[in-house]
Amino acid sequence: MKRILSSLVLAGGLVLMGITTASAQVYCGLDPTVKLGLPVTYSIHLKVSTGLVSPDLYLYGTKRTTTFGGGLGIG
């Protein structure tokens, strides 16, 4: 029983260390492209960076396609 408990504590600690030190770790992401465009080419990119999380949103468009997406980074 002590071995199982200590293994779980060790594994939990390693997971916690990996989450807190992974500065480029992305947990959520999407990147769909639809075949719908506008007569103009445009690019919008919004990134807000704090000490803990850094959300990232973008929208790109051409005459034929529109691509949008985002992500959520830790650190």
N, CA, C and O atoms as a printed pandas DataFrame, in Angstrom:
     atom_number atom_name residue_name chain_id  residue_number  x_coord  y_coord  z_coord
0              1         N          MET        A               1    0.814   -1.187    0.000
1              2        CA          MET        A               1    0.000    0.000    0.000
2              3         C          MET        A               1    0.867    1.264    0.000
3              4         O          MET        A               1    0.540    2.251   -0.659
4              5         N          LYS        A               2    1.980    1.220    0.750
5              6        CA          LYS        A               2    2.875    2.373    0.781
6              7         C          LYS        A               2    3.497    2.623   -0.584
7              8         O          LYS        A               2    3.690    3.775   -0.972
8              9         N          ARG        A               3    3.812    1.570   -1.312
9             10        CA          ARG        A               3    4.408    1.725   -2.645
10            11         C          ARG        A               3    3.421    2.356   -3.615
11            12         O          ARG        A               3    3.797    3.221   -4.406
12            13         N          ILE        A               4    2.173    1.936   -3.563
13            14        CA          ILE        A               4    1.154    2.507   -4.450
14            15         C          ILE        A               4    0.947    3.976   -4.138
15            16         O          ILE        A               4    0.895    4.803   -5.048
16            17         N          LEU        A               5    0.831    4.308   -2.874
17            18        CA          LEU        A               5    0.620    5.692   -2.470
18            19         C          LEU        A               5    1.809    6.574   -2.850
19            20         O          LEU        A               5    1.623    7.677   -3.364
20            21         N          SER        A               6    3.016    6.099   -2.601
21            22        CA          SER        A               6    4.193    6.900   -2.956
22            23         C          SER        A               6    4.339    7.025   -4.465
23            24         O          SER        A               6    4.805    8.056   -4.952
24            25         N          SER        A               7    3.948    5.993   -5.220
25            26        CA          SER        A               7    3.993    6.086   -6.684
26            27         C          SER        A               7    3.002    7.111   -7.199
27            28         O          SER        A               7    3.314    7.872   -8.115
28            29         N          LEU        A               8    1.811    7.138   -6.622
29            30        CA          LEU        A               8    0.812    8.129   -7.025
30            31         C          LEU        A               8    1.258    9.552   -6.690
31            32         O          LEU        A               8    1.056   10.471   -7.484
32            33         N          VAL        A               9    1.860    9.733   -5.527
33            34        CA          VAL        A               9    2.358   11.058   -5.139
34            35         C          VAL        A               9    3.481   11.495   -6.071
35            36         O          VAL        A               9    3.529   12.652   -6.487
36            37         N          LEU        A              10    4.374   10.585   -6.397
37            38        CA          LEU        A              10    5.471   10.908   -7.312
38            39         C          LEU        A              10    4.947   11.254   -8.698
39            40         O          LEU        A              10    5.393   12.227   -9.305
40            41         N          ALA        A              11    4.004   10.464   -9.201
41            42        CA          ALA        A              11    3.436   10.734  -10.521
42            43         C          ALA        A              11    2.698   12.071  -10.540
43            44         O          ALA        A              11    2.819   12.834  -11.498
44            45         N          GLY        A              12    1.943   12.353   -9.496
45            46        CA          GLY        A              12    1.247   13.633   -9.408
46            47         C          GLY        A              12    2.210   14.809   -9.358
47            48         O          GLY        A              12    1.958   15.849   -9.967
48            49         N          GLY        A              13    3.308   14.649   -8.637
49            50        CA          GLY        A              13    4.317   15.706   -8.580
50            51         C          GLY        A              13    4.977   15.941   -9.924
51            52         O          GLY        A              13    5.232   17.083  -10.306
52            53         N          LEU        A              14    5.253   14.862  -10.642
53            54        CA          LEU        A              14    5.855   15.013  -11.967
54            55         C          LEU        A              14    4.900   15.695  -12.941
55            56         O          LEU        A              14    5.319   16.522  -13.751
56            57         N          VAL        A              15    3.626   15.349  -12.863
57            58        CA          VAL        A              15    2.636   16.004  -13.721
58            59         C          VAL        A              15    2.530   17.479  -13.372
59            60         O          VAL        A              15    2.478   18.322  -14.268
60            61         N          LEU        A              16    2.498   17.798  -12.109
61            62        CA          LEU        A              16    2.424   19.197  -11.681
62            63         C          LEU        A              16    3.658   19.977  -12.127
63            64         O          LEU        A              16    3.537   21.113  -12.585
64            65         N          MET        A              17    4.827   19.388  -12.002
65            66        CA          MET        A              17    6.049   20.058  -12.469
66            67         C          MET        A              17    6.010   20.267  -13.977
67            68         O          MET        A              17    6.425   21.317  -14.468
68            69         N          GLY        A              18    5.521   19.286  -14.710
69            70        CA          GLY        A              18    5.445   19.422  -16.164
70            71         C          GLY        A              18    4.484   20.504  -16.596
71            72         O          GLY        A              18    4.742   21.214  -17.568
72            73         N          ILE        A              19    3.374   20.639  -15.885
73            74        CA          ILE        A              19    2.393   21.673  -16.234
74            75         C          ILE        A              19    2.933   23.059  -15.920
75            76         O          ILE        A              19    2.776   23.980  -16.721
76            77         N          THR        A              20    3.560   23.218  -14.774
77            78        CA          THR        A              20    3.992   24.560  -14.366
78            79         C          THR        A              20    5.244   25.026  -15.085
79            80         O          THR        A              20    5.469   26.233  -15.176
80            81         N          THR        A              21    6.067   24.126  -15.597
81            82        CA          THR        A              21    7.297   24.568  -16.255
82            83         C          THR        A              21    7.210   24.537  -17.765
83            84         O          THR        A              21    8.170   24.913  -18.436
84            85         N          ALA        A              22    6.103   24.105  -18.317
85            86        CA          ALA        A              22    5.985   24.043  -19.778
86            87         C          ALA        A              22    5.507   25.382  -20.298
87            88         O          ALA        A              22    4.304   25.641  -20.328
88            89         N          SER        A              23    6.428   26.235  -20.709
89            90        CA          SER        A              23    6.044   27.573  -21.141
90            91         C          SER        A              23    5.406   27.570  -22.524
91            92         O          SER        A              23    4.638   28.481  -22.834
92            93         N          ALA        A              24    5.692   26.597  -23.353
93            94        CA          ALA        A              24    5.126   26.558  -24.696
94            95         C          ALA        A              24    4.042   25.499  -24.832
95            96         O          ALA        A              24    3.649   25.166  -25.950
96            97         N          GLN        A              25    3.566   24.979  -23.753
97            98        CA          GLN        A              25    2.560   23.924  -23.804
98            99         C          GLN        A              25    1.220   24.506  -24.222
99           100         O          GLN        A              25    0.761   25.490  -23.642
100          101         N          VAL        A              26    0.602   23.916  -25.207
101          102        CA          VAL        A              26   -0.708   24.354  -25.673
102          103         C          VAL        A              26   -1.720   23.286  -25.313
103          104         O          VAL        A              26   -1.550   22.112  -25.640
104          105         N          TYR        A              27   -2.770   23.707  -24.637
105          106        CA          TYR        A              27   -3.791   22.763  -24.213
106          107         C          TYR        A              27   -4.994   22.738  -25.141
107          108         O          TYR        A              27   -5.625   21.692  -25.291
108          109         N          CYS        A              28   -5.324   23.846  -25.760
109          110        CA          CYS        A              28   -6.474   23.900  -26.654
110          111         C          CYS        A              28   -6.027   24.487  -27.980
111          112         O          CYS        A              28   -5.227   25.423  -28.004
112          113         N          GLY        A              29   -6.515   23.972  -29.044
113          114        CA          GLY        A              29   -6.165   24.515  -30.344
114          115         C          GLY        A              29   -7.153   24.070  -31.404
115          116         O          GLY        A              29   -7.664   22.951  -31.354
116          117         N          LEU        A              30   -7.423   24.942  -32.362
117          118        CA          LEU        A              30   -8.270   24.598  -33.475
118          119         C          LEU        A              30   -7.790   25.372  -34.692
119          120         O          LEU        A              30   -7.210   26.451  -34.565
120          121         N          ASP        A              31   -8.032   24.822  -35.855
121          122        CA          ASP        A              31   -7.530   25.446  -37.068
122          123         C          ASP        A              31   -8.393   25.072  -38.266
123          124         O          ASP        A              31   -7.875   24.501  -39.226
124          125         N          PRO        A              32   -9.694   25.374  -38.246
125          126        CA          PRO        A              32  -10.515   25.020  -39.398
126          127         C          PRO        A              32  -10.376   26.029  -40.532
127          128         O          PRO        A              32  -10.136   27.213  -40.296
128          129         N          THR        A              33  -10.528   25.558  -41.747
129          130        CA          THR        A              33  -10.551   26.404  -42.938
130          131         C          THR        A              33  -11.865   26.159  -43.654
131          132         O          THR        A              33  -12.222   25.016  -43.941
132          133         N          VAL        A              34  -12.577   27.228  -43.937
133          134        CA          VAL        A              34  -13.837   27.110  -44.665
134          135         C          VAL        A              34  -13.661   27.703  -46.053
135          136         O          VAL        A              34  -12.869   28.626  -46.245
136          137         N          LYS        A              35  -14.385   27.185  -47.002
137          138        CA          LYS        A              35  -14.279   27.653  -48.385
138          139         C          LYS        A              35  -15.237   28.806  -48.626
139          140         O          LYS        A              35  -16.111   28.743  -49.490
140          141         N          LEU        A              36  -15.056   29.844  -47.856
141          142        CA          LEU        A              36  -15.864   31.043  -47.951
142          143         C          LEU        A              36  -14.927   32.220  -47.739
143          144         O          LEU        A              36  -14.211   32.269  -46.740
144          145         N          GLY        A              37  -14.923   33.159  -48.657
145          146        CA          GLY        A              37  -14.014   34.282  -48.547
146          147         C          GLY        A              37  -14.697   35.605  -48.822
147          148         O          GLY        A              37  -15.881   35.657  -49.156
148          149         N          LEU        A              38  -13.943   36.654  -48.680
149          150        CA          LEU        A              38  -14.401   38.008  -48.966
150          151         C          LEU        A              38  -13.574   38.573  -50.114
151          152         O          LEU        A              38  -12.522   38.020  -50.434
152          153         N          PRO        A              39  -14.013   39.648  -50.735
153          154        CA          PRO        A              39  -13.242   40.213  -51.842
154          155         C          PRO        A              39  -11.907   40.837  -51.432
155          156         O          PRO        A              39  -11.155   41.290  -52.296
156          157         N          VAL        A              40  -11.603   40.869  -50.153
157          158        CA          VAL        A              40  -10.348   41.447  -49.674
158          159         C          VAL        A              40   -9.557   40.384  -48.915
159          160         O          VAL        A              40  -10.123   39.415  -48.409
160          161         N          THR        A              41   -8.258   40.577  -48.845
161          162        CA          THR        A              41   -7.403   39.704  -48.036
162          163         C          THR        A              41   -7.177   40.389  -46.693
163          164         O          THR        A              41   -6.847   41.573  -46.641
164          165         N          TYR        A              42   -7.352   39.649  -45.623
165          166        CA          TYR        A              42   -7.229   40.235  -44.289
166          167         C          TYR        A              42   -6.551   39.266  -43.343
167          168         O          TYR        A              42   -6.507   38.058  -43.576
168          169         N          SER        A              43   -6.023   39.830  -42.269
169          170        CA          SER        A              43   -5.335   39.051  -41.247
170          171         C          SER        A              43   -5.513   39.760  -39.909
171          172         O          SER        A              43   -5.146   40.925  -39.755
172          173         N          ILE        A              44   -6.078   39.044  -38.951
173          174        CA          ILE        A              44   -6.284   39.587  -37.607
174          175         C          ILE        A              44   -5.661   38.610  -36.622
175          176         O          ILE        A              44   -5.950   37.414  -36.659
176          177         N          HIS        A              45   -4.813   39.113  -35.749
177          178        CA          HIS        A              45   -4.129   38.264  -34.769
178          179         C          HIS        A              45   -4.178   38.971  -33.417
179          180         O          HIS        A              45   -3.719   40.105  -33.284
180          181         N          LEU        A              46   -4.736   38.295  -32.421
181          182        CA          LEU        A              46   -4.861   38.863  -31.081
182          183         C          LEU        A              46   -4.174   37.936  -30.097
183          184         O          LEU        A              46   -4.501   36.752  -30.013
184          185         N          LYS        A              47   -3.224   38.476  -29.355
185          186        CA          LYS        A              47   -2.507   37.688  -28.356
186          187         C          LYS        A              47   -2.392   38.507  -27.080
187          188         O          LYS        A              47   -1.916   39.642  -27.094
188          189         N          VAL        A              48   -2.829   37.921  -25.993
189          190        CA          VAL        A              48   -2.746   38.555  -24.686
190          191         C          VAL        A              48   -1.868   37.660  -23.821
191          192         O          VAL        A              48   -2.143   36.469  -23.678
192          193         N          SER        A              49   -0.833   38.221  -23.255
193          194        CA          SER        A              49    0.092   37.414  -22.467
194          195         C          SER        A              49    0.118   37.912  -21.030
195          196         O          SER        A              49    0.405   39.079  -20.763
196          197         N          THR        A              50   -0.187   37.009  -20.115
197          198        CA          THR        A              50   -0.078   37.309  -18.694
198          199         C          THR        A              50    0.992   36.390  -18.125
199          200         O          THR        A              50    1.602   35.615  -18.861
200          201         N          GLY        A              51    1.218   36.469  -16.857
201          202        CA          GLY        A              51    2.231   35.623  -16.250
202          203         C          GLY        A              51    1.857   34.158  -16.200
203          204         O          GLY        A              51    2.737   33.299  -16.131
204          205         N          LEU        A              52    0.561   33.851  -16.233
205          206        CA          LEU        A              52    0.118   32.474  -16.060
206          207         C          LEU        A              52   -0.367   31.832  -17.350
207          208         O          LEU        A              52    0.024   30.706  -17.657
208          209         N          VAL        A              53   -1.208   32.519  -18.112
209          210        CA          VAL        A              53   -1.738   31.966  -19.360
210          211         C          VAL        A              53   -1.541   32.962  -20.493
211          212         O          VAL        A              53   -1.373   34.158  -20.255
212          213         N          SER        A              54   -1.563   32.462  -21.733
213          214        CA          SER        A              54   -1.438   33.337  -22.894
214          215         C          SER        A              54   -2.370   32.857  -24.003
215          216         O          SER        A              54   -1.988   32.013  -24.814
216          217         N          PRO        A              55   -3.598   33.396  -24.042
217          218        CA          PRO        A              55   -4.504   33.032  -25.120
218          219         C          PRO        A              55   -4.094   33.684  -26.436
219          220         O          PRO        A              55   -3.515   34.770  -26.452
220          221         N          ASP        A              56   -4.401   33.011  -27.525
221          222        CA          ASP        A              56   -3.985   33.451  -28.854
222          223         C          ASP        A              56   -5.137   33.182  -29.822
223          224         O          ASP        A              56   -5.580   32.041  -29.951
224          225         N          LEU        A              57   -5.625   34.219  -30.503
225          226        CA          LEU        A              57   -6.712   34.089  -31.465
226          227         C          LEU        A              57   -6.285   34.695  -32.790
227          228         O          LEU        A              57   -5.592   35.712  -32.817
228          229         N          TYR        A              58   -6.701   34.068  -33.902
229          230        CA          TYR        A              58   -6.350   34.620  -35.202
230          231         C          TYR        A              58   -7.438   34.334  -36.222
231          232         O          TYR        A              58   -8.243   33.418  -36.059
232          233         N          LEU        A              59   -7.444   35.144  -37.285
233          234        CA          LEU        A              59   -8.392   35.026  -38.383
234          235         C          LEU        A              59   -7.686   35.495  -39.650
235          236         O          LEU        A              59   -7.243   36.641  -39.726
236          237         N          TYR        A              60   -7.580   34.625  -40.637
237          238        CA          TYR        A              60   -6.955   34.948  -41.911
238          239         C          TYR        A              60   -7.968   34.705  -43.017
239          240         O          TYR        A              60   -8.718   33.730  -42.976
240          241         N          GLY        A              61   -7.989   35.575  -43.987
241          242        CA          GLY        A              61   -8.939   35.393  -45.068
242          243         C          GLY        A              61   -8.393   35.825  -46.409
243          244         O          GLY        A              61   -7.633   36.788  -46.508
244          245         N          THR        A              62   -8.790   35.101  -47.438
245          246        CA          THR        A              62   -8.474   35.446  -48.826
246          247         C          THR        A              62   -9.792   35.496  -49.593
247          248         O          THR        A              62  -10.869   35.441  -49.001
248          249         N          LYS        A              63   -9.693   35.598  -50.914
249          250        CA          LYS        A              63  -10.903   35.636  -51.722
250          251         C          LYS        A              63  -11.645   34.306  -51.708
251          252         O          LYS        A              63  -12.853   34.268  -51.947
252          253         N          ARG        A              64  -10.938   33.223  -51.433
253          254        CA          ARG        A              64  -11.560   31.900  -51.516
254          255         C          ARG        A              64  -11.709   31.178  -50.188
255          256         O          ARG        A              64  -12.605   30.345  -50.053
256          257         N          THR        A              65  -10.871   31.461  -49.205
257          258        CA          THR        A              65  -10.923   30.715  -47.950
258          259         C          THR        A              65  -10.837   31.646  -46.745
259          260         O          THR        A              65  -10.368   32.780  -46.842
260          261         N          THR        A              66  -11.295   31.141  -45.625
261          262        CA          THR        A              66  -11.159   31.801  -44.324
262          263         C          THR        A              66  -10.649   30.772  -43.332
263          264         O          THR        A              66  -11.223   29.691  -43.199
264          265         N          THR        A              67   -9.581   31.103  -42.642
265          266        CA          THR        A              67   -9.003   30.231  -41.629
266          267         C          THR        A              67   -9.026   30.966  -40.299
267          268         O          THR        A              67   -8.631   32.129  -40.213
268          269         N          PHE        A              68   -9.490   30.280  -39.269
269          270        CA          PHE        A              68   -9.522   30.909  -37.954
270          271         C          PHE        A              68   -9.098   29.871  -36.927
271          272         O          PHE        A              68   -9.137   28.666  -37.176
272          273         N          GLY        A              69   -8.699   30.366  -35.785
273          274        CA          GLY        A              69   -8.266   29.440  -34.746
274          275         C          GLY        A              69   -7.812   30.163  -33.502
275          276         O          GLY        A              69   -7.936   31.380  -33.368
276          277         N          GLY        A              70   -7.290   29.376  -32.610
277          278        CA          GLY        A              70   -6.835   29.923  -31.354
278          279         C          GLY        A              70   -6.141   28.867  -30.535
279          280         O          GLY        A              70   -6.110   27.689  -30.891
280          281         N          GLY        A              71   -5.602   29.301  -29.459
281          282        CA          GLY        A              71   -4.916   28.386  -28.553
282          283         C          GLY        A              71   -4.811   28.993  -27.177
283          284         O          GLY        A              71   -5.025   30.190  -26.984
284          285         N          LEU        A              72   -4.484   28.164  -26.244
285          286        CA          LEU        A              72   -4.309   28.613  -24.866
286          287         C          LEU        A              72   -3.015   28.017  -24.346
287          288         O          LEU        A              72   -2.898   26.803  -24.183
288          289         N          GLY        A              73   -2.050   28.875  -24.088
289          290        CA          GLY        A              73   -0.757   28.426  -23.597
290          291         C          GLY        A              73   -0.611   28.687  -22.107
291          292         O          GLY        A              73   -1.245   29.581  -21.545
292          293         N          ILE        A              74    0.222   27.901  -21.496
293          294        CA          ILE        A              74    0.528   28.055  -20.080
294          295         C          ILE        A              74    1.923   28.654  -19.965
295          296         O          ILE        A              74    2.880   28.122  -20.527
296          297         N          GLY        A              75    2.038   29.759  -19.238
297          298        CA          GLY        A              75    3.350   30.340  -18.990
298          299         C          GLY        A              75    3.778   31.311  -19.944
299          300         O          GLY        A              75    4.873   31.858  -19.819
